[in-house]
Amino acid sequence: MKCMYCGCLDSKVIDSRAADDGTIIRRRRECINCGKRFTTYETVENTPIFVVKNSGVRQAFDPNKIRSGIIKACEKRPVPASTIDKLIDDIQKKIYNSLAQEVTSKEIGEMVCEALKSIDEVAYVRFASVYRSFTDTTSFIKELEKMVKKDNK
């Protein structure tokens, strides 16, 4: 770390502490050359991830949009808030761990569908009916039949 007083590139860390709920590390440093002390902050650098919509429009990834869709699907269902939070965290981790700068809304929708299917089938069908744009009862029944076939296997 470059000293702000003399420009020397050598410094030693005197003290390190977590700050801001552990998302930042505060380091107290001392310059090897001039002996003056200064503080630096270390954070994780998040590269922005964009969601590519079906229309081709790109938007910044917002986990709150996923949250609102899942909460609507789980409304009046016995799904604890902690389960919803874990589901959103898992999806967010998958997206960030993919190291891709862009992810399609279709990929996100499929991740949510897969997760909801194992948590609550009614919530899954609710989410899928909006996500997959069920236009009539026939498409709704086809999705239910797929679920029944998989359960019987």
Secondary structure, DSSP 8 states (H G I E B T S, - for coil): ---TTT--S-EEEEEEEEETTTTEEEEEEEETTT--EEEEEEE------EEE-TTS-EEE--HHHHHHHHHHHTTTSS--HHHHHHHHHHHHHHHHHTT-SEEEHHHHHHHHHHHHHHH-HHHHHHHHHHHTT--SHHHHHHHHHHHHHHHH-
